[in-house]
Amino acid sequence: MAPPSNEESELQTLNPTIIPGLPNDLASLILIFVPYSHHSRLKSICKSWNLFYSSKSIISLREKHHLPSPLLCIFPQDPLISSPYLFDPINLAWCPLPPMPCNPHVYGLCNFTSICVGPYLYVLGGSLFDTRSFPLDYPCPSSSVFRFDFVNFMWEMLSPMINPRGSFACGAMLDKIVVAGGGSRHTMFGAAGSRMSSVEMYDIGKDEWVSLDGLPRFRAGCVGFFVGNGGEEREREREREFWVMGGYGESRTVSGVFPVDQYYRDVVVMEMKNGGGGKWRELGDMWEEGERWRLGKIVVVEDDGPSDAPAVFMLDRGDIFRYKMASNGWIKETSLPRKTSDEASLGFVALDGELHVMTHLSGVKSKECQRLRQQKRSATILIQIYHPRKKSWRSVTTKPPFHHPLDFKTTVMCTIRL
């Protein structure tokens, strides 16, 4: 029998006994099978369980035994004052996380980006109000970067971005994070704020940012992802590409008064060579004039098939479209089984190879919804789940722990495996 690992040895030495009547090595093996989303509530059972689930070895042990499960990180409001949550869609369990470190001079953080790399959750940039700026009611972009370490269960502040930004494209690969475009727009102002074209790359190991070749033109409100996913050894050897889609640039006015964004229909791609950035190339428009107004909500399924190209899906007006890289166009994949009255207020996220569409039951057009609304359960969330390979739908409902309904127009979400 192989000797116990360092993590197992640490847990075996816990005192007092984890489960009476069982050796600690067997008891620890039993407890690590409990889903991560339940760990925080089990800490209050007894002192030994609190020590066990507070151990830094829990996550590495779960990885060793292939136990990590997909979780959804949800930021319902400004994370400086409101705690983010983990949601387990398999066990329908919610777990709160600590709020980010508070800065007394800023408030109203929105349009930031969250992304997970390994057991770390990153929160980058955004738009906020700063009491030290003038005028006070004018939002400004943020360059701050925070990281939540699930091993130590605490937040830490990292090196800020070179250029402050919100509403930007972001993607991660191994030990690098790339951000592109963005601006200063705040959710309180519909069509205001600056735009930018700068691109930066963050080295996780060195905790430093470097500038890359800028976008061909100013672009904010865009989405980004990497193409060329494979094993870690292949990933280091091969060239990858960073794709940026959609967004808005210049604005025009209606009747000379109301500002209206001009949305982009094109795609731009940067080649990532030897761990650094290359030049941008433009792929042209993804749809014809008049086909649609703007790019819908985008998610990327990394492990959709045997090819290196991820599957990219868009939610637009109750329909889901699949992106075809060869033709640079969209084809309809499926439609939501249960329509909503407010199609703009839908959450869309890819989790464990499936597409999750989230909405409130109060917004679903059905007799069942009307019955539930009469029972004052309007805060219940309906999750419609689509499996791209099986071409099948299923749905679940969950009651979130928030005191107010989630606004999916401003809620920020990302996925992690723990």
Solvent accessible surface area in square Angstrom, and as a share of the most:
residue,aa,sasa,rsa
1,M,243,1.09
2,A,84,0.65
3,P,115,0.72
4,P,73,0.46
5,S,33,0.21
6,N,130,0.67
7,E,55,0.25
8,E,38,0.17
9,S,44,0.28
10,E,82,0.37
11,L,0,0.00
12,Q,62,0.27
13,T,106,0.62
14,L,31,0.16
15,N,124,0.63
16,P,62,0.39
17,T,69,0.40
18,I,3,0.01
19,I,39,0.20
20,P,117,0.74
21,G,81,0.78
22,L,59,0.29
23,P,81,0.51
24,N,25,0.13
25,D,68,0.35
26,L,77,0.38
27,A,0,0.00
28,S,7,0.05
29,L,69,0.34
30,I,80,0.41
31,L,8,0.04
32,I,1,0.01
33,F,117,0.49
34,V,36,0.20
35,P,37,0.23
36,Y,17,0.06
37,S,1,0.01
38,H,43,0.19
39,H,8,0.03
40,S,47,0.30
41,R,134,0.49
42,L,34,0.17
43,K,55,0.23
44,S,98,0.63
45,I,103,0.52
46,C,55,0.33
47,K,145,0.61
48,S,7,0.05
49,W,46,0.16
50,N,62,0.32
51,L,69,0.34
52,F,0,0.00
53,Y,12,0.04
54,S,61,0.39
55,S,17,0.11
56,K,130,0.55
57,S,6,0.04
58,I,5,0.03
59,I,10,0.05
60,S,41,0.27
61,L,4,0.02
62,R,5,0.02
63,E,89,0.40
64,K,104,0.44
65,H,58,0.26
66,H,164,0.73
67,L,36,0.18
68,P,29,0.18
69,S,18,0.12
70,P,9,0.06
71,L,0,0.00
72,L,4,0.02
73,C,0,0.00
74,I,0,0.00
75,F,2,0.01
76,P,10,0.06
77,Q,90,0.40
78,D,13,0.07
79,P,1,0.00
80,L,14,0.07
81,I,128,0.65
82,S,24,0.15
83,S,32,0.21
84,P,0,0.00
85,Y,40,0.15
86,L,0,0.00
87,F,1,0.01
88,D,0,0.00
89,P,17,0.11
90,I,116,0.59
91,N,64,0.33
92,L,73,0.36
93,A,6,0.05
94,W,29,0.10
95,C,3,0.02
96,P,67,0.42
97,L,4,0.02
98,P,45,0.28
99,P,64,0.40
100,M,4,0.02
101,P,60,0.38
102,C,93,0.56
103,N,55,0.28
104,P,115,0.72
105,H,76,0.34
106,V,21,0.12
107,Y,108,0.41
108,G,25,0.24
109,L,11,0.06
110,C,14,0.09
111,N,37,0.19
112,F,14,0.06
113,T,28,0.16
114,S,10,0.06
115,I,28,0.14
116,C,25,0.15
117,V,27,0.16
118,G,53,0.51
119,P,30,0.19
120,Y,64,0.24
121,L,0,0.00
122,Y,1,0.00
123,V,2,0.01
124,L,1,0.00
125,G,4,0.03
126,G,0,0.00
127,S,0,0.00
128,L,14,0.07
129,F,10,0.04
130,D,20,0.11
131,T,70,0.40
132,R,153,0.56
133,S,37,0.24
134,F,191,0.80
135,P,60,0.38
136,L,106,0.53
137,D,101,0.52
138,Y,125,0.48
139,P,11,0.07
140,C,34,0.21
141,P,39,0.25
142,S,11,0.07
143,S,31,0.20
144,S,32,0.21
145,V,1,0.00
146,F,19,0.08
147,R,38,0.14
148,F,0,0.00
149,D,11,0.06
150,F,7,0.03
151,V,43,0.25
152,N,65,0.33
153,F,73,0.30
154,M,110,0.49
155,W,22,0.08
156,E,61,0.27
157,M,125,0.56
158,L,17,0.09
159,S,34,0.22
160,P,77,0.48
161,M,6,0.03
162,I,89,0.45
163,N,46,0.24
164,P,57,0.36
165,R,0,0.00
166,G,0,0.00
167,S,23,0.15
168,F,11,0.05
169,A,0,0.00
170,C,17,0.10
171,G,4,0.04
172,A,32,0.25
173,M,23,0.10
174,L,65,0.32
175,D,69,0.36
176,K,30,0.13
177,I,0,0.00
178,V,0,0.00
179,V,0,0.00
180,A,0,0.00
181,G,0,0.00
182,G,0,0.00
183,G,3,0.02
184,S,6,0.04
185,R,24,0.09
186,H,8,0.04
187,T,63,0.37
188,M,136,0.61
189,F,79,0.33
190,G,69,0.66
191,A,21,0.16
192,A,46,0.35
193,G,22,0.21
194,S,62,0.40
195,R,43,0.16
196,M,34,0.15
197,S,25,0.16
198,S,29,0.19
199,V,2,0.01
200,E,0,0.00
201,M,11,0.05
202,Y,1,0.01
203,D,25,0.13
204,I,30,0.15
205,G,71,0.68
206,K,144,0.61
207,D,54,0.28
208,E,79,0.36
209,W,23,0.08
210,V,66,0.38
211,S,75,0.48
212,L,32,0.16
213,D,62,0.32
214,G,29,0.28
215,L,10,0.05
216,P,61,0.38
217,R,104,0.38
218,F,107,0.44
219,R,0,0.00
220,A,1,0.00
221,G,36,0.35
222,C,7,0.04
223,V,47,0.27
224,G,15,0.15
225,F,9,0.04
226,F,8,0.03
227,V,18,0.10
228,G,2,0.02
229,N,49,0.25
230,G,25,0.24
231,G,42,0.41
232,E,104,0.47
233,E,134,0.60
234,R,121,0.44
235,E,21,0.10
236,R,166,0.61
237,E,145,0.65
238,R,86,0.31
239,E,100,0.45
240,R,12,0.04
241,E,38,0.17
242,F,0,0.00
243,W,12,0.04
244,V,0,0.00
245,M,0,0.00
246,G,0,0.00
247,G,6,0.06
248,Y,15,0.06
249,G,1,0.01
250,E,113,0.51
251,S,53,0.34
252,R,127,0.46
253,T,78,0.45
254,V,64,0.37
255,S,102,0.66
256,G,62,0.60
257,V,103,0.59
258,F,133,0.55
259,P,68,0.43
260,V,39,0.23
261,D,12,0.06
262,Q,82,0.37
263,Y,45,0.17
264,Y,26,0.10
265,R,64,0.23
266,D,6,0.03
267,V,0,0.00
268,V,0,0.00
269,V,0,0.00
270,M,0,0.00
271,E,57,0.26
272,M,5,0.02
273,K,94,0.40
274,N,160,0.82
275,G,38,0.37
276,G,20,0.20
277,G,31,0.30
278,G,15,0.15
279,K,157,0.66
280,W,32,0.11
281,R,94,0.34
282,E,109,0.49
283,L,56,0.28
284,G,34,0.33
285,D,73,0.38
286,M,9,0.04
287,W,10,0.03
288,E,132,0.59
289,E,137,0.61
290,G,73,0.70
291,E,92,0.41
292,R,21,0.08
293,W,173,0.61
294,R,105,0.38
295,L,19,0.10
296,G,23,0.22
297,K,71,0.30
298,I,28,0.14
299,V,13,0.08
300,V,35,0.20
301,V,4,0.02
302,E,82,0.37
303,D,90,0.47
304,D,28,0.14
305,G,32,0.31
306,P,147,0.93
307,S,74,0.48
308,D,38,0.20
309,A,43,0.33
310,P,8,0.05
311,A,9,0.07
312,V,2,0.01
313,F,0,0.00
314,M,0,0.00
315,L,10,0.05
316,D,20,0.10
317,R,153,0.56
318,G,1,0.01
319,D,32,0.16
320,I,0,0.00
321,F,31,0.13
322,R,38,0.14
323,Y,11,0.04
324,K,82,0.35
325,M,48,0.21
326,A,111,0.86
327,S,84,0.54
328,N,20,0.10
329,G,15,0.15
330,W,25,0.09
331,I,85,0.43
332,K,118,0.50
333,E,34,0.15
334,T,25,0.14
335,S,36,0.23
336,L,6,0.03
337,P,79,0.50
338,R,56,0.21
339,K,80,0.34
340,T,5,0.03
341,S,79,0.51
342,D,64,0.33
343,E,68,0.31
344,A,62,0.48
345,S,20,0.13
346,L,1,0.01
347,G,2,0.02
348,F,17,0.07
349,V,12,0.07
350,A,18,0.14
351,L,5,0.02
352,D,87,0.45
353,G,20,0.19
354,E,24,0.11
355,L,0,0.00
356,H,9,0.04
357,V,0,0.00
358,M,1,0.01
359,T,5,0.03
360,H,21,0.09
361,L,4,0.02
362,S,47,0.30
363,G,16,0.16
364,V,6,0.04
365,K,139,0.59
366,S,32,0.20
367,K,176,0.74
368,E,83,0.37
369,C,1,0.01
370,Q,94,0.42
371,R,121,0.44
372,L,20,0.10
373,R,106,0.39
374,Q,149,0.66
375,Q,97,0.43
376,K,183,0.78
377,R,96,0.35
378,S,48,0.31
379,A,25,0.19
380,T,2,0.01
381,I,0,0.00
382,L,1,0.00
383,I,1,0.01
384,Q,2,0.01
385,I,3,0.02
386,Y,4,0.02
387,H,41,0.18
388,P,2,0.01
389,R,153,0.56
390,K,148,0.63
391,K,120,0.51
392,S,49,0.32
393,W,64,0.22
394,R,125,0.46
395,S,59,0.38
396,V,37,0.21
397,T,61,0.35
398,T,11,0.06
399,K,108,0.46
400,P,10,0.06
401,P,56,0.35
402,F,27,0.11
403,H,191,0.85
404,H,71,0.32
405,P,81,0.51
406,L,5,0.02
407,D,67,0.35
408,F,8,0.03
409,K,121,0.51
410,T,57,0.33
411,T,16,0.09
412,V,24,0.14
413,M,38,0.17
414,C,14,0.08
415,T,47,0.27
416,I,8,0.04
417,R,128,0.47
418,L,2,0.01
